[in-house]
Amino acid sequence: MLTVKNIQKSYTDSNEDVSVLKGIDLELKGGGIHAVVGPSGCGKSTFLLICGGLLQPSKGTVLVNDENLFELKGDERSKLRASLVGYVFQKFHLIPYLNIEQNILASSLSMPNENLEDRCKELVEELGLGHRLKHIPSKLSSGEQQRVALARALLNKPKILIADEPTGNLDTENGNAVFDIFKKFSDEGGLVLMATHDRELAKRADSIQSFDKGLLVSSI
């Protein structure tokens, strides 16, 4: 379902090349929950952005369902990403002046579907947000905002869910609720790739991919 080969990413900072990823190889077939762990600055977030098709690697290949993501043209890549990949950002990235329903449906603008409003209502009920549908993000707790971000990522029924520190701003109860959503998604055949600093959460995943200094140093 997701294969990355020799992924490298470098930036130029003050005329100096900074290497963030130094050749990552990883193959994840089928579903399951896969945790990406490692110290801050080791390249976890950069790796997730590349896997989600949101950041071009300097070198390497990303295959999603055998499609070479970065050989596709921009609009083709966007359509593939919209249909197969859901992304949950660390800071949620909700639009502050839109209500919860509008925030969730915003992810469907590139592929309008008359059934998505019903799908949105199903998700908010499932995630316990039905009473918040017309509220703006500032009226919600961090846990509720995280669930809105999850609903937005799940709206188009993706095959892959990528999450960057999905429980980093949450208490234990809300963190467990988020993991339960991931577990249900993976039990239905989906693949979850999540970066986390929470070792206890990582232990509950099906695999742990440990990063350090831009390298994948272990996979268990």
C-alpha positions as CSV (number, residue, x, y, z in Angstrom):
1,M,0.0,0.0,0.0
2,L,2.9,2.4,0.8
3,T,6.5,2.0,-0.3
4,V,9.3,4.5,0.0
5,K,12.7,4.0,-1.6
6,N,15.9,6.0,-0.8
7,I,13.9,9.1,0.3
8,Q,16.3,12.0,0.8
9,K,15.5,15.6,1.7
10,S,17.9,18.5,2.0
11,Y,17.4,22.3,2.4
12,T,19.8,25.2,1.8
13,D,20.1,27.4,4.9
14,S,22.5,30.4,4.8
15,N,24.3,28.8,1.8
16,E,24.8,25.6,3.7
17,D,23.1,22.3,2.7
18,V,21.2,20.8,5.6
19,S,20.3,17.1,5.2
20,V,17.1,16.2,7.0
21,L,16.5,12.7,5.5
22,K,19.4,10.6,4.4
23,G,18.0,7.7,2.4
24,I,14.9,6.1,3.9
25,D,13.5,2.7,2.7
26,L,10.3,1.4,4.1
27,E,7.5,-0.9,2.8
28,L,4.1,-1.2,4.5
29,K,1.7,-3.6,2.9
30,G,-1.9,-4.0,3.8
31,G,-3.3,-2.1,6.9
32,G,-2.2,-1.8,10.5
33,I,-0.9,1.0,12.7
34,H,2.7,2.0,12.3
35,A,4.4,4.4,14.7
36,V,7.3,6.6,13.7
37,V,9.4,7.6,16.7
38,G,12.6,9.5,17.5
39,P,13.9,12.7,19.0
40,S,12.8,16.2,17.9
41,G,14.5,17.2,14.6
42,C,15.2,13.6,13.5
43,G,13.1,14.0,10.3
44,K,9.7,12.4,11.4
45,S,7.5,15.2,10.3
46,T,9.4,15.7,7.0
47,F,9.1,12.0,6.3
48,L,5.3,12.1,6.9
49,L,4.8,15.1,4.6
50,I,6.7,13.3,1.8
51,C,4.7,10.1,2.3
52,G,1.5,12.1,2.1
53,G,2.5,13.8,-1.1
54,L,2.7,17.2,0.5
55,L,6.4,17.7,0.2
56,Q,8.7,16.9,-2.7
57,P,11.7,14.8,-1.7
58,S,15.2,15.8,-3.0
59,K,15.7,12.2,-4.1
60,G,13.8,8.9,-3.9
61,T,10.4,7.3,-4.8
62,V,7.1,7.1,-3.0
63,L,4.6,4.5,-4.2
64,V,1.0,4.6,-3.1
65,N,-0.9,1.6,-4.3
66,D,1.9,1.2,-6.9
67,E,1.5,4.7,-8.2
68,N,4.7,6.7,-8.2
69,L,3.5,9.8,-6.4
70,F,6.1,12.3,-7.5
71,E,6.0,11.2,-11.2
72,L,2.4,12.4,-11.4
73,K,1.6,16.0,-12.5
74,G,0.5,18.4,-9.8
75,D,-3.3,18.0,-10.3
76,E,-3.0,14.2,-10.8
77,R,-1.1,13.9,-7.5
78,S,-3.6,16.1,-5.8
79,K,-6.5,13.9,-7.0
80,L,-4.7,10.7,-5.9
81,R,-3.9,12.2,-2.5
82,A,-7.5,13.3,-2.0
83,S,-8.8,9.9,-2.9
84,L,-6.3,7.7,-1.0
85,V,-4.6,9.7,1.8
86,G,-6.0,11.4,4.8
87,Y,-3.6,13.8,6.7
88,V,-4.0,14.9,10.3
89,F,-1.6,17.8,11.1
90,Q,-0.1,18.3,14.5
91,K,-1.6,21.8,14.9
92,F,-5.0,20.7,13.3
93,H,-5.0,23.6,10.7
94,L,-8.7,24.2,11.1
95,I,-10.1,27.3,9.4
96,P,-11.0,29.7,12.2
97,Y,-13.9,31.4,10.6
98,L,-15.6,28.3,9.3
99,N,-17.9,26.1,11.5
100,I,-17.1,22.5,12.2
101,E,-19.2,21.1,9.3
102,Q,-17.7,23.5,6.9
103,N,-14.1,22.7,8.1
104,I,-14.7,19.0,7.5
105,L,-16.3,19.4,4.1
106,A,-13.5,21.8,3.0
107,S,-11.4,18.7,2.3
108,S,-13.8,17.6,-0.4
109,L,-13.7,20.7,-2.6
110,S,-11.4,19.0,-5.1
111,M,-13.8,16.1,-5.5
112,P,-17.4,17.2,-4.9
113,N,-19.8,14.5,-4.0
114,E,-23.4,15.0,-2.9
115,N,-23.1,12.1,-0.4
116,L,-20.3,13.8,1.5
117,E,-22.7,15.9,3.7
118,D,-24.3,12.7,4.9
119,R,-20.8,11.2,5.4
120,C,-19.8,14.3,7.4
121,K,-22.9,13.9,9.7
122,E,-22.1,10.2,10.3
123,L,-18.5,11.0,11.3
124,V,-19.4,13.8,13.7
125,E,-21.9,11.6,15.4
126,E,-19.4,8.7,15.6
127,L,-16.8,11.1,17.0
128,G,-19.2,12.7,19.5
129,L,-19.3,16.1,17.8
130,G,-22.9,16.2,16.7
131,H,-23.8,19.0,19.1
132,R,-20.8,21.0,17.9
133,L,-21.6,21.0,14.2
134,K,-22.3,24.7,13.9
135,H,-19.5,25.9,16.3
136,I,-16.3,27.5,15.2
137,P,-13.0,26.0,16.2
138,S,-12.2,28.5,19.0
139,K,-15.3,27.3,20.9
140,L,-14.0,23.7,21.0
141,S,-11.5,22.0,23.3
142,S,-8.2,20.6,22.0
143,G,-9.6,17.1,22.0
144,E,-12.7,18.2,20.1
145,Q,-10.5,20.1,17.5
146,Q,-8.4,17.0,17.1
147,R,-11.6,14.9,16.4
148,V,-12.7,17.5,13.8
149,A,-9.3,17.1,12.1
150,L,-9.7,13.4,12.1
151,A,-13.2,13.7,10.6
152,R,-11.8,15.9,7.9
153,A,-9.1,13.3,7.1
154,L,-11.6,10.4,7.1
155,L,-14.3,12.2,5.0
156,N,-13.2,10.7,1.6
157,K,-12.7,7.2,3.0
158,P,-9.0,7.1,2.4
159,K,-6.9,4.0,2.4
160,I,-4.0,5.6,4.3
161,L,-4.2,7.9,7.3
162,I,-1.1,9.9,8.2
163,A,-1.0,11.7,11.5
164,D,1.7,13.9,13.0
165,E,1.8,13.8,16.8
166,P,-2.0,13.1,16.9
167,T,-2.1,13.0,20.7
168,G,0.6,15.5,21.5
169,N,-1.9,18.2,22.7
170,L,-4.3,15.8,24.4
171,D,-4.9,14.3,27.8
172,T,-4.8,10.5,28.3
173,E,-8.5,10.0,27.9
174,N,-8.7,11.9,24.6
175,G,-5.4,10.3,23.4
176,N,-7.0,6.9,24.0
177,A,-10.1,7.9,22.1
178,V,-8.0,9.0,19.1
179,F,-6.1,5.7,19.1
180,D,-9.4,3.8,19.2
181,I,-10.4,5.6,16.0
182,F,-7.1,4.6,14.4
183,K,-7.7,1.0,15.5
184,K,-11.1,0.9,13.9
185,F,-9.7,2.4,10.7
186,S,-7.0,-0.2,10.6
187,D,-9.3,-3.1,11.5
188,E,-11.3,-2.1,8.4
189,G,-8.2,-2.5,6.2
190,G,-6.7,1.0,6.4
191,L,-3.1,1.9,7.0
192,V,-2.2,4.4,9.8
193,L,1.3,6.0,9.8
194,M,1.7,8.2,12.9
195,A,4.6,10.2,14.3
196,T,4.6,10.2,18.1
197,H,6.7,11.0,21.1
198,D,4.4,8.9,23.3
199,R,6.2,5.6,23.8
200,E,3.2,4.0,25.4
201,L,1.1,4.9,22.4
202,A,3.8,3.6,20.1
203,K,3.9,0.2,21.9
204,R,0.2,-0.3,21.0
205,A,1.0,0.0,17.3
206,D,1.7,-2.9,15.0
207,S,5.2,-1.7,14.2
208,I,7.6,0.9,15.4
209,Q,9.9,2.7,13.0
210,S,12.7,4.5,14.9
211,F,14.4,7.5,13.3
212,D,17.6,9.3,14.4
213,K,19.5,12.0,12.6
214,G,17.6,11.5,9.3
215,L,18.0,7.8,9.2
216,L,15.7,4.8,9.9
217,V,17.7,3.1,12.6
218,S,15.4,0.2,13.5
219,S,12.1,-1.3,12.6
220,I,10.2,-3.7,15.0
